[in-house]
Amino acid sequence: MTGSNRKTPAANPAARRELLRQRMEEMVAAGAAGVQFRVADGEDVQLFRAGVARFGSPDPVPFDGRFRAACITKSFVSVVLLQLSAEGKVRLDDTVETYLPGVLPHGDRIRLRHMLQHTSGLFNHADSFQRPGARFLRDRYRHHEAAELVAVAADKPLNFEPGTAFEYSNTNYIALGLLIERVTGRHWGAEVDERIIKPLKLTGTHVPRGDDPEIHGPHAHGYMKIAGRSEDVTLMNPTEACSAGSLISTAEDLDRFLVALVTGELLGKEQFTEMTDRVPSEWVPLPMSAGYGLGFMPLETSCGLSLWGHGGGIPGYATFIGSTLDGRKRVITSITLDIDPDDFSGRFEDTVVAAIEAAAECLV
């Protein structure tokens, strides 16, 4: 993904907002069904949207709409692990074998920290079966056990020696969900609910339980181009993503989560320092990345605004959250897609980055 080449912001706030609107329309032209941005400077919140909530209807994307938060789920799981660390129930430099004996053949070489920062070397199980197109339509309601997904990766050799390289792997966080359950005796989603969602009063956020394919409450629909047709892929069994990406949330709730995270409401200073301890930026080939921490990553924009957050994608949806470390300036976006997933990289990805860059310029 490449960003905007412009290094200086538009001349005034109105021009910056207009640039963001233009960039959002470019996203729709490139393959977004709908898009919303929440751009916040302290208590000053600006909302933007483009496209439609559902094909065949003129209704706009609802600002209070729920959406699949995808890989942002990992930031929530990381917070739970770091809280458990503060409570002395886990140690980040213990091996996986300490908590999940026999689950991974290389568990005696992989530390919790490696999994949280994607330096474990574990094969990404999703590369083996989670393919777009006809596969999704065939299997969208299929139930998956987390242990079954981890076993897919366990059958493969490590891609590299743990701690020596970065490679994004959803298997890391699915295994961490199992680890949370083993340590606490409760489903990882119950821990997210009790430790984050309820205390922060995130009323539009929940971890789907069981095989419920619905997004409950107002929401925009996500699509996938399959054999040239736009297929509605809003409904899917969340167990395919589980602790790597099944969270459902809203822009307002993710904004609240970001502020609570960076201002110390969720983690103590020691744990947040661990979360923001990054691997070298040259290891991480992710958009705007300046490295990767523990389920949380530094992001550099072309206008000079440094953010911490995460992005994600799941059939029909793409998401992004970012905040300055003082919690003052934040960008949250949810995009409903209408593309062949194999076409995300390139022109469409460029329009996403350009819109995020324009949103950042609204804050400088």
N, C-alpha and C positions, 0 to 999 in steps of 0.2 A: 504494500500500500504506500502510495506517495502522497505527500501533502501539498497544500497550496504553496506556490512559489513566492507569493507576496509577503514581504517582511514587515511592511508598515501598515498599521490599521487604517481603515477608512477614516475620513476627515472628522466626522462627528458621530454622536450616538445614533441619530436617525439613519445616517448612511450605513452604519454598521449593522443595524437591525434590518435594513433593506437588503444588505448583502447576504445576511443569513437567510432571509426569505427566498432570495434568488437561488442560493445554494440548495435549499430544500426542494424547490421546484425542479432543479436539475436532478436531484435524487429521484423524484417521482418519474421524470422523463427517462431515467436510466434503469428503472425497475423496482422502485418502491411503490407499494400500494398506498401507503400513508406514512406519515412521520410526524413526531412531535418533539419539541425541544423545551426543556425547562432550564432557563439561564438565570442564576441567582447571584446577587452581590449583597451579602448580609441578608436583611429582611426584604430587600427589593427583588422581586421575582418577576421575570418576564416569560410569557408562554407563547410558543409559536407552533403552528401546525400547517400541514399541507397534505394533499391527497384526500382519500376517503377512508371511512372506517370499514366499508364493505363494498365490493363491486356490485353494481346494480342499484346502489342507493346513493343519494347526494350527501348523506350525513357525514360530517367531518370526523376525524379522529377525536375521541373524547379525551379531554385533558385529565379526567379522573379515571381513565380506562385502565384495566388490568392488562398485563402482557406477560409473556414468558421471559423472565429475566435471564435465562440461559446461564452462561458461565459466571455471571455475577454471584450466583449461588456459592461459588468457591470462596468469595470474601466472607460470606456468612459462616461457612464451615470453618474457615481459618480462625475467625473470632472465637467460635466455640472451642477449638483446640487450644488457642492461646489462653482462654479463660481456665480451661482444665489444667493447663500448665501452671498458671498462677496459683491454682488450688492444690498443686502438688500431685495431681492425679495422673499426669503424663509428663514426660520430659522430651523436649524436641530432639535431643541428640541420642535418645534411645532408638534401638532398631525396631522395625515393624514386627520382627519375630517376638519381641518382648510382649506385645499386646495381641498379635494375631498369629500364634504359632502354627506353622504348617500351611498358612494360606498362600504365601509367596515362596517359591523355591530359593529366591535370593533375599529373603527377608532379614537374614542376619547381616546383610551388607547395606541395606537401605534404611536410612534414618527417617524419622517423621519429618524433619526439616527438609530432606531431599524431596519428599512427596509434596509438601506444601509449596515448594519453589520449583517444582517440575525439573529437578535434577536427579531423579531416581534412576533414569534409564529404562523405566518400565515401558513396554510396548503399549501403544494407545489402542485399547480394544475396539474403539469405534472405527479404526481403520480396517478392521476385519469384517465388519458386518453392517455398519451404519452408513449405508450408501443412499443417496437421494433417488428420486424418480420412482419407478415402479416398485422398488423395494419398500419405500416408505408407505405407499398405498396398500401394499400387501400386508405389512406388519405393523401398521400404525397403532393398532389396539392390542398388540401382543404384550403379555406380561413378561417382565424380566426380573430375575432375582439378582441382587447386587453381587452375591457370591459367584453367580454364573458369569457375570460380566468380567469380574476380576480374574476368573479362571481362564478366560480367553487370553488375557495378557500373561498369566502365569505359565501357559504352555509355550511361550516364546522366550528366546534368550534376551537378556538385557541389551539395549541398544548401545549402551556405553557404561563405563564404570561409574557408579553413583557418586555425585558431587563434582564430576569433571566437565559436564556440559549441561545445556538446557534443551529440553524438548517437551513441548506442551503435550500432556497426556491426561485425558479424562480419567483414566484408570486410577491415577494417584488419588483423586478426590472421592471416587467410589470406594476405594479401599479405606480411606480415612473415615467415610461414613460408617463402614463396618467397625472400625476401630472405636469410634465414639460410642456405638451401641455396646461393644464389648466392655468398655470402661465404665459407662454410666448405667447400663442395663436398660436403656431406653433408645428408641428410634432416634436417629440423628435429627430428624425433623422436629421431634418433641423438644430436643435440646435447643434448637434454633428458636422454636416458639417461646420457650420459657426464658431463655437468656437474652433474646434480641427483640422478637416481634412484640411480645406482650409488654415488656418494660418501656419500649419506645412508642407503644400505641400505634403500631403500623397496621391500621385497620384494613388496608387494601392488600396486605401481603399474607401469603400462606404457603406452606409446603404441602403439595397435594399428597393425599394418602391413598394407598391402594392403587387401583387402576382407573381412577376417575379421569376421563380425558378432557373434561370441560374447563373452560376459563369462566368462573362464575362472576357475575356482575358485569358492568359495562366494559366493553373491550372492542378493539379493532381486530379484523380478521387478517390472518397471514396466508399467503399463497405460495405455491411453488410451480414453476413452469415444468411440465412433464409432457414430453412429446409435442411441444409447442402449445399446449393448453394450460390455462391458469387453473390449477386445482386448489381448492380451499383446504389448507392443512392445519387449520386452527385446532382441531381435535387430535389429540395423540395421547397414548399411554405414557404417563410421566415416569414410569419405572425405567424406561430406556435411558433417561438422563439422571435420575435419582440425585445423589449428593454431589454430582458434578454439574447439574444444570436444570433442575426441575422447579426451582422457586418461581412463583408468580407474584408480581408486585405492581406498583404504580410509580410514576415519576416523582410524585410528592413523597412517597414513603422512602424511595431510594435516596432522595435528597436528605431526608431526616436521618437515615442510616449513616450516610456519609458524614454529616456534621457530628453525630454522636461518636463515630469512630475516630475522627481526626482530633476531636477536642477532649478525648479522655473519658467519655461517658461509658464506653464499653470495655476499654482496656486500660490497665495501668501503664505508666510510663515505660517500665521495663518490657512489657509485652508488646507495646506499640513499637518500641525500638526494634524488637525482634521482627515484627511484621514488615517493617520498612527497610530491613537489612537486605539489600538487593544483590543479585548476581550481576556480573559485568554486562553493560549494555550491549557489547559486541556479541554476547552469547544469544541475545533475544531478538529474533527476526519478526517481531510483532509491530503493528502500526504505532508510530509515534513513541515507541518504547525507549526508555532510558534504563532498562534493566527489568528485574522482576523480584518482588519480595515474597512474602508468604501469603499468597492469594490476593495480593495487592501490588500494583505496579506503578512506577513513575512514568509520567507522560509529558513530553515536551511539545509545545505548540510553536508554530512559526512566528507568532507575535511575542514570544518570550514568556508566556504564562506557563508556569510549571504546575502540573496537576498530579494527584495520585488517585488511582481508581482501577477500573477493569472494564473490559468489553466482553461481548459474547454473542453467540449465534446458535440458533436452533431452528428446525424447519419452520419457516414462515416469519421468524422474528430475529431482529438484531438489536443489541442494546449497548449503551456506553454510559459510564458514570465517571466523573472526575472532579476533584476538589483540591484547592490549595490546602496546605497543611494547617493553616489557621482556621479552616472551615468557612472562610468568608466567600470565596468565589467558587461557584460550582456549575457544572454542565451535566445535564442528564438528557439522554435521548432514547426513544424507542422507535424502531423502524419496523413496519410490516412489509414483508417482501413479496415480490412477484417475479422471481428470477429462477433460472436453473442454478442450483447451488454451486455447480462447477463454474458458473460465470461470475461469482462474487468478486474474485480477484480481478484486477484490471480496472476498466472504466467505472463500474459501479462502486468498487471500493474507493476509488479516487474521489467520487462525489461525496461519499460518507466522510472521508477525512476532510475534504474542503468545507463541508458544513460544520463539522466539529471545530475546525480552525476559525470559521466565521463566528461561531458561538463564543469561542474564547476571546475573539476581538471585541465582542460586545462588553467584555469585562475589564479591558485595559484602558 
